[in-house]
Amino acid sequence: MTMTLKMTLTALAGVAYGALMAATPAQSAELRMSWWGGESRHVATQKAIEACGAKHGHTVKGEFTGFDGYLEKLTTQMAGRTEADIMQVNWPWLPLFSRSGEGFADLTKLTALDLSNWPETDLKAGSMNGVLQGVSVSTTGRVFFFNQTTFEKAGVAIPKTWEELFEATATIKQKLGEDYYTFNAVKETAQLVVTLAVVQKTGKDLVDPATNRVAWTPEELAAGISFLGKLVEAKAIRSQKEEAADGNVNLFEKPAWSEGKIAGSYEWDSTYSKYADPLKEGQVLAPSAMLKFTDSVTDGVYRKPSMVFSISRNSKNPEAAAQILNCLLNEPEGVDALGTSRGLPASKAAAARLGDSGEAKVRAANAIVMAASGPLVSPFNEHPEIRAAFIDTLEEYAYGQISAEDGAQQIIDTVNDVLKKFD
């Protein structure tokens, strides 16, 4: 992130806006909607806004790009108050644009939007300072994928606990070879495995919402970092040092993954096909229930809105924008056109409308995510500086340059310094 962008975001977050204009009945309006995505999403969204515009008597102009550059464009527009009436916003960006809850329109004030279709947890996740700033388009989370074929070949069951993973690792190496690994955890995934270990043991998310500081003690985080080290020592995963020596190749591009020699990972539920498709013929990738410790206090699921739709607080026609947004997410015309172009929809009305359409294994993975327990995840978990602090420190730990205890303190200090900017 450039210094200019950081300064702009900080300025945006500190701006106090006046009260949103009182909602009035929507009349024929000309609206704009912005989003990022690939070709299939662009086509689906254009069909959806055309159908919803025709239904409610509004004209909606689409403004779409790829993901790269979208944040910078949105930042510039928000600073100049020229943003679109309806915006697709990455969930972790909410604190950047609206830490006080005044960056976007308060969606609870717009009568055309039926919020009963979202559970309270989703509405809280889309709120800043208690003000609803965005409704989740879909809900995603991290889930375990295991190569069922590899485990069957070794005669062991897919593990249900971390202890069973270590036992399975020893058996698979004995029967299939030392070049087999039962799991994968590097970079962002390594961070989330450490996070998972700490959350399962403590029941606490990284950020305490009451204090806006790290909720974990240095001892709790050090235990999570040490657990990552234990996975390396047991050769369940390859070390970061080994991965770097091989060029940090993406997991789904590795021959070892396609051959089943890396037999598991912890990935987003919606990415099932990306990891299943490269497998050699005859191999089966299975979404699996959350691995837990025997003394876990929660599943520790990392569940979040994959993205939200927000309405501009500067819109001249907020109720008209709300009509279109409600149509896109809750009404047949929008739901049918969008389909699963943004994942399995979070809206109950949309989910019921689409039924069982879509990839069965993706639905199975999503069902695991939705059923699992865990604390509300703060969007600060994915703040660029916070993520970098984790990944860089874990790399130092992997190279033996820092202890788990010192690494934990280093991460906590850096994260708290970032959080202070949002007090």
C-alpha positions as CSV (number, residue, x, y, z in Angstrom):
1,M,0.0,0.0,0.0
2,T,1.5,3.4,-1.0
3,M,2.1,6.2,1.5
4,T,-0.4,8.4,-0.4
5,L,-3.1,5.7,-0.2
6,K,-2.4,5.2,3.6
7,M,-2.8,8.9,4.2
8,T,-6.0,9.1,2.2
9,L,-7.5,6.1,4.0
10,T,-6.5,7.6,7.4
11,A,-8.1,10.9,6.5
12,L,-11.2,9.2,5.3
13,A,-11.5,7.2,8.5
14,G,-11.3,10.3,10.6
15,V,-13.8,12.3,8.7
16,A,-17.1,12.9,10.6
17,Y,-20.0,13.1,8.3
18,G,-23.4,14.7,9.0
19,A,-26.6,12.7,9.4
20,L,-27.9,10.8,6.4
21,M,-30.8,12.5,4.7
22,A,-34.2,11.1,5.7
23,A,-35.4,8.2,3.6
24,T,-38.0,9.2,1.0
25,P,-40.1,7.0,-1.3
26,A,-38.0,5.9,-4.3
27,Q,-38.8,7.5,-7.7
28,S,-37.4,6.7,-11.1
29,A,-33.6,7.3,-10.7
30,E,-30.4,7.0,-12.6
31,L,-27.9,5.0,-10.4
32,R,-24.4,3.7,-10.7
33,M,-23.0,0.4,-9.3
34,S,-19.3,-0.5,-9.0
35,W,-17.7,-3.9,-8.5
36,W,-14.6,-6.0,-9.3
37,G,-14.4,-9.5,-10.7
38,G,-13.8,-11.7,-13.7
39,E,-15.8,-12.0,-17.0
40,S,-18.4,-14.4,-15.7
41,R,-19.2,-12.1,-12.7
42,H,-19.3,-9.0,-15.0
43,V,-21.8,-10.7,-17.3
44,A,-24.0,-12.0,-14.5
45,T,-24.1,-8.6,-12.7
46,Q,-24.9,-6.6,-15.8
47,K,-27.9,-8.9,-16.4
48,A,-28.9,-8.6,-12.8
49,I,-28.9,-4.8,-12.7
50,E,-30.7,-4.6,-16.0
51,A,-33.4,-6.9,-14.7
52,C,-33.7,-5.2,-11.3
53,G,-33.7,-1.7,-12.9
54,A,-36.5,-2.7,-15.2
55,K,-38.5,-4.2,-12.4
56,H,-38.3,-1.1,-10.2
57,G,-38.2,1.6,-12.9
58,H,-34.6,2.7,-12.4
59,T,-31.6,2.9,-14.7
60,V,-28.4,1.4,-13.3
61,K,-25.0,1.9,-15.0
62,G,-22.3,-0.7,-14.2
63,E,-18.7,0.3,-13.5
64,F,-16.5,-2.8,-13.3
65,T,-12.9,-3.7,-13.2
66,G,-10.5,-6.5,-12.1
67,F,-9.5,-6.6,-8.4
68,D,-6.1,-4.9,-9.0
69,G,-6.5,-1.2,-8.7
70,Y,-10.1,-1.3,-7.4
71,L,-9.1,-0.2,-3.8
72,E,-7.2,2.7,-5.2
73,K,-10.0,3.8,-7.4
74,L,-12.6,3.5,-4.6
75,T,-10.3,5.4,-2.3
76,T,-10.1,8.3,-4.8
77,Q,-13.8,8.3,-5.3
78,M,-14.6,8.2,-1.6
79,A,-12.3,11.1,-1.0
80,G,-14.0,13.2,-3.7
81,R,-17.5,11.9,-2.8
82,T,-17.9,10.7,-6.4
83,E,-18.4,7.0,-5.5
84,A,-21.2,4.9,-7.1
85,D,-24.6,4.7,-5.4
86,I,-24.1,0.9,-4.8
87,M,-20.6,-0.5,-4.2
88,Q,-19.0,-3.9,-3.8
89,V,-16.6,-3.5,-0.9
90,N,-14.1,-6.0,0.4
91,W,-15.1,-6.8,4.0
92,P,-11.6,-6.0,5.5
93,W,-11.8,-2.5,4.0
94,L,-14.7,-1.4,6.2
95,P,-12.5,0.0,9.0
96,L,-10.4,1.8,6.4
97,F,-13.4,3.7,5.0
98,S,-15.8,3.8,7.9
99,R,-14.3,3.2,11.3
100,S,-16.8,5.5,12.9
101,G,-19.8,4.0,11.0
102,E,-20.4,7.1,8.9
103,G,-18.4,6.2,5.7
104,F,-21.4,4.7,4.0
105,A,-25.2,4.9,4.3
106,D,-26.8,3.4,7.4
107,L,-28.6,0.5,5.8
108,T,-31.0,0.1,8.7
109,K,-32.5,3.5,7.7
110,L,-33.4,2.3,4.2
111,T,-36.9,0.8,4.2
112,A,-36.6,-1.0,0.8
113,L,-33.9,-3.4,2.0
114,D,-35.2,-6.5,3.8
115,L,-32.6,-7.2,6.4
116,S,-34.5,-10.1,7.9
117,N,-32.7,-12.4,5.3
118,W,-29.4,-12.1,7.2
119,P,-28.6,-13.6,10.6
120,E,-27.5,-11.2,13.3
121,T,-23.9,-12.4,13.1
122,D,-23.7,-11.3,9.5
123,L,-25.3,-7.9,10.3
124,K,-22.8,-7.4,13.1
125,A,-19.9,-8.3,10.8
126,G,-21.1,-5.6,8.3
127,S,-21.4,-3.0,11.0
128,M,-18.9,-0.4,12.2
129,N,-19.4,1.4,15.5
130,G,-22.8,-0.3,15.7
131,V,-23.9,1.1,12.3
132,L,-24.7,-1.3,9.4
133,Q,-22.4,-0.3,6.6
134,G,-22.7,-3.3,4.3
135,V,-24.7,-6.5,3.8
136,S,-22.8,-9.7,3.1
137,V,-23.1,-11.0,-0.4
138,S,-21.8,-14.4,0.5
139,T,-20.2,-16.0,3.6
140,T,-16.9,-17.8,3.3
141,G,-14.5,-19.5,5.6
142,R,-11.5,-21.7,5.9
143,V,-12.1,-25.4,5.8
144,F,-9.9,-28.6,5.7
145,F,-9.4,-30.4,2.4
146,F,-7.9,-33.9,2.5
147,N,-6.9,-36.2,-0.3
148,Q,-9.1,-39.1,0.5
149,T,-7.2,-41.4,-1.9
150,T,-3.8,-40.9,-0.2
151,F,-5.3,-41.7,3.2
152,E,-7.0,-44.8,1.9
153,K,-3.8,-45.9,0.2
154,A,-2.1,-45.8,3.5
155,G,-5.0,-47.5,5.3
156,V,-5.7,-44.6,7.7
157,A,-8.8,-42.6,8.2
158,I,-9.0,-38.9,7.5
159,P,-8.2,-37.3,10.9
160,K,-10.8,-35.6,13.0
161,T,-8.3,-34.1,15.6
162,W,-4.9,-32.6,15.5
163,E,-3.6,-35.6,17.5
164,E,-4.9,-38.0,14.8
165,L,-3.2,-35.9,12.1
166,F,0.2,-36.5,13.8
167,E,-0.6,-40.2,14.0
168,A,-1.7,-40.4,10.4
169,T,1.5,-38.5,9.3
170,A,3.7,-41.1,10.9
171,T,1.8,-44.0,9.3
172,I,1.6,-42.4,5.8
173,K,5.4,-41.8,5.8
174,Q,6.1,-45.3,7.0
175,K,3.8,-46.9,4.3
176,L,4.1,-44.5,1.4
177,G,7.4,-42.7,1.9
178,E,9.1,-39.8,3.6
179,D,8.3,-37.5,0.7
180,Y,4.6,-37.6,1.7
181,Y,3.1,-34.8,3.8
182,T,-0.3,-34.8,5.3
183,F,-0.8,-31.0,5.4
184,N,0.2,-27.6,4.0
185,A,0.8,-24.3,5.7
186,V,2.8,-21.4,4.3
187,K,2.4,-17.7,4.1
188,E,-1.2,-16.6,4.7
189,T,-2.3,-20.2,5.4
190,A,0.5,-20.5,8.1
191,Q,-0.9,-17.3,9.7
192,L,-4.4,-18.7,9.7
193,V,-3.3,-22.1,11.1
194,V,-1.6,-20.3,14.0
195,T,-4.7,-18.2,14.5
196,L,-6.8,-21.3,14.4
197,A,-4.7,-23.0,17.1
198,V,-4.9,-19.9,19.4
199,V,-8.6,-19.4,18.9
200,Q,-9.4,-23.1,19.6
201,K,-7.5,-23.0,22.8
202,T,-8.8,-19.6,24.1
203,G,-12.1,-19.0,22.3
204,K,-10.9,-15.4,21.5
205,D,-10.4,-13.7,18.2
206,L,-7.2,-11.7,17.6
207,V,-8.8,-8.4,18.4
208,D,-10.8,-7.6,21.5
209,P,-13.7,-5.4,20.2
210,A,-14.1,-3.8,23.6
211,T,-10.5,-2.4,23.8
212,N,-9.5,-2.5,20.1
213,R,-6.3,-4.2,21.1
214,V,-4.9,-7.8,20.8
215,A,-7.0,-10.1,22.9
216,W,-4.3,-12.8,23.1
217,T,-1.5,-12.9,25.7
218,P,2.1,-13.4,24.5
219,E,2.0,-16.9,26.0
220,E,-1.2,-17.8,24.1
221,L,0.2,-16.6,20.8
222,A,3.6,-18.2,21.5
223,A,1.8,-21.6,22.0
224,G,0.2,-21.1,18.5
225,I,3.5,-20.4,16.9
226,S,5.1,-23.4,18.6
227,F,2.3,-25.5,17.3
228,L,3.2,-24.5,13.7
229,G,6.8,-25.5,14.6
230,K,5.5,-28.9,15.9
231,L,3.8,-29.5,12.5
232,V,7.2,-28.9,10.8
233,E,9.1,-31.1,13.3
234,A,6.7,-34.0,12.7
235,K,7.1,-33.4,9.0
236,A,3.3,-33.1,8.6
237,I,4.1,-29.9,6.7
238,R,7.2,-28.6,4.9
239,S,9.0,-25.7,6.5
240,Q,8.9,-22.2,5.1
241,K,12.6,-22.5,4.5
242,E,12.0,-25.5,2.2
243,E,9.1,-23.8,0.5
244,A,11.2,-20.7,-0.2
245,A,14.0,-22.8,-1.6
246,D,11.5,-24.2,-4.1
247,G,10.3,-20.8,-5.1
248,N,7.2,-20.5,-3.0
249,V,5.1,-22.2,-5.7
250,N,1.3,-22.1,-5.2
251,L,0.0,-25.3,-3.7
252,F,-2.4,-26.1,-6.6
253,E,0.5,-25.8,-9.0
254,K,2.8,-28.2,-7.2
255,P,3.3,-31.7,-8.7
256,A,3.4,-33.1,-5.1
257,W,-0.2,-31.8,-4.7
258,S,-1.5,-33.2,-7.9
259,E,0.2,-36.6,-7.1
260,G,-1.3,-36.7,-3.6
261,K,2.1,-36.4,-1.9
262,I,0.8,-33.4,-0.1
263,A,-2.5,-34.7,1.2
264,G,-4.2,-31.8,2.9
265,S,-4.6,-28.1,3.4
266,Y,-6.7,-25.4,5.0
267,E,-8.3,-23.2,2.4
268,W,-11.4,-21.1,1.6
269,D,-14.5,-23.2,1.1
270,S,-15.2,-21.5,-2.2
271,T,-11.8,-22.6,-3.7
272,Y,-12.5,-26.3,-3.7
273,S,-12.4,-26.7,-7.5
274,K,-9.1,-24.8,-7.7
275,Y,-7.5,-27.5,-5.5
276,A,-9.5,-30.5,-6.7
277,D,-9.1,-29.9,-10.5
278,P,-5.3,-30.4,-10.6
279,L,-5.4,-33.8,-8.9
280,K,-4.5,-36.7,-11.1
281,E,-7.3,-38.9,-12.3
282,G,-8.8,-41.2,-9.7
283,Q,-7.9,-39.0,-6.7
284,V,-10.7,-37.5,-4.5
285,L,-10.4,-34.3,-2.5
286,A,-12.8,-34.3,0.5
287,P,-13.9,-31.3,2.5
288,S,-13.5,-32.3,6.1
289,A,-14.7,-31.2,9.6
290,M,-12.6,-28.9,11.6
291,L,-9.6,-30.6,13.2
292,K,-9.5,-29.8,17.0
293,F,-7.4,-30.3,20.1
294,T,-8.8,-32.6,22.8
295,D,-9.0,-29.5,25.0
296,S,-10.4,-27.1,22.4
297,V,-13.1,-24.7,23.7
298,T,-14.4,-23.9,20.2
299,D,-14.1,-25.1,16.6
300,G,-12.3,-21.8,15.9
301,V,-13.9,-21.3,12.5
302,Y,-12.6,-18.4,10.5
303,R,-15.9,-17.3,8.9
304,K,-16.5,-13.9,7.4
305,P,-18.4,-12.1,4.6
306,S,-16.5,-12.7,1.4
307,M,-17.5,-9.2,0.4
308,V,-20.3,-6.7,1.2
309,F,-22.6,-4.4,-0.8
310,S,-22.7,-0.9,0.5
311,I,-24.7,2.2,-0.5
312,S,-23.1,5.6,-0.7
313,R,-24.0,8.1,2.0
314,N,-23.7,10.7,-0.8
315,S,-26.3,9.0,-3.0
316,K,-29.1,11.4,-4.2
317,N,-31.5,8.4,-4.3
318,P,-30.6,6.1,-1.4
319,E,-34.1,4.4,-1.4
320,A,-33.9,3.7,-5.1
321,A,-30.4,2.2,-4.5
322,A,-31.8,0.1,-1.7
323,Q,-34.6,-1.2,-4.0
324,I,-31.9,-2.3,-6.5
325,L,-29.7,-3.8,-3.8
326,N,-32.7,-5.7,-2.3
327,C,-33.6,-7.0,-5.8
328,L,-30.0,-8.2,-6.4
329,L,-29.8,-10.1,-3.1
330,N,-33.3,-11.1,-2.2
331,E,-35.7,-11.0,-5.2
332,P,-35.9,-13.7,-8.0
333,E,-34.9,-11.4,-10.8
334,G,-31.6,-10.5,-9.2
335,V,-30.9,-13.8,-7.6
336,D,-31.5,-15.8,-10.7
337,A,-29.2,-13.5,-12.8
338,L,-26.3,-13.5,-10.2
339,G,-26.5,-17.2,-9.4
340,T,-23.3,-18.2,-7.5
341,S,-21.1,-15.7,-9.3
342,R,-20.1,-14.4,-5.9
343,G,-20.2,-17.7,-4.1
344,L,-23.1,-19.3,-2.2
345,P,-25.4,-16.3,-1.2
346,A,-25.7,-15.3,2.4
347,S,-29.3,-14.1,2.0
348,K,-31.8,-16.7,3.1
349,A,-34.1,-15.8,0.3
350,A,-31.4,-16.2,-2.3
351,A,-30.2,-19.5,-0.8
352,A,-33.7,-20.9,-0.9
353,R,-34.3,-19.6,-4.5
354,L,-31.1,-21.3,-5.8
355,G,-31.7,-24.5,-3.9
356,D,-29.0,-27.2,-4.6
357,S,-27.5,-25.6,-7.7
358,G,-23.7,-25.3,-7.9
359,E,-20.8,-27.6,-7.1
360,A,-21.8,-30.2,-4.5
361,K,-18.4,-30.3,-2.8
362,V,-18.4,-26.5,-2.5
363,R,-21.8,-26.7,-0.8
364,A,-20.4,-29.4,1.5
365,A,-17.4,-27.3,2.4
366,N,-19.6,-24.3,3.0
367,A,-22.0,-26.3,5.2
368,I,-19.0,-27.2,7.4
369,V,-18.0,-23.6,7.7
370,M,-21.5,-22.5,8.5
371,A,-22.1,-25.2,11.2
372,A,-18.8,-24.6,13.0
373,S,-18.4,-22.5,16.1
374,G,-16.1,-19.6,16.7
375,P,-15.9,-16.0,17.9
376,L,-16.8,-13.1,15.6
377,V,-13.8,-12.4,13.3
378,S,-12.6,-8.8,13.2
379,P,-11.8,-7.4,9.7
380,F,-8.5,-6.2,11.2
381,N,-7.2,-9.8,10.9
382,E,-6.7,-9.0,7.2
383,H,-5.4,-5.5,7.5
384,P,-2.3,-5.4,5.2
385,E,0.1,-4.3,7.9
386,I,-1.2,-6.8,10.4
387,R,-1.0,-9.7,7.9
388,A,2.5,-8.7,7.0
389,A,3.6,-8.6,10.6
390,F,2.4,-12.2,11.1
391,I,3.9,-13.6,7.9
392,D,7.3,-11.8,8.3
393,T,7.6,-12.9,11.9
394,L,6.6,-16.5,11.1
395,E,9.3,-16.5,8.4
396,E,11.9,-15.3,10.9
397,Y,10.7,-18.1,13.2
398,A,11.1,-20.7,10.4
399,Y,14.7,-19.6,9.8
400,G,15.5,-19.8,13.5
401,Q,16.0,-16.1,13.8
402,I,13.5,-15.5,16.6
403,S,11.9,-17.7,19.3
404,A,8.2,-18.3,19.5
405,E,8.0,-16.2,22.6
406,D,9.8,-13.2,21.1
407,G,7.9,-13.6,17.9
408,A,4.6,-13.5,19.7
409,Q,5.6,-10.3,21.5
410,Q,6.8,-8.8,18.2
411,I,3.5,-9.6,16.5
412,I,1.4,-8.3,19.4
413,D,3.3,-5.0,19.6
414,T,3.0,-4.4,15.8
415,V,-0.7,-5.2,15.7
416,N,-1.4,-3.0,18.6
417,D,0.5,-0.1,16.9
418,V,-1.8,-0.6,13.9
419,L,-4.9,-0.8,16.0
420,K,-4.1,2.5,17.8
421,K,-4.5,4.3,14.5
422,F,-8.2,3.3,14.6
423,D,-9.1,4.4,18.1
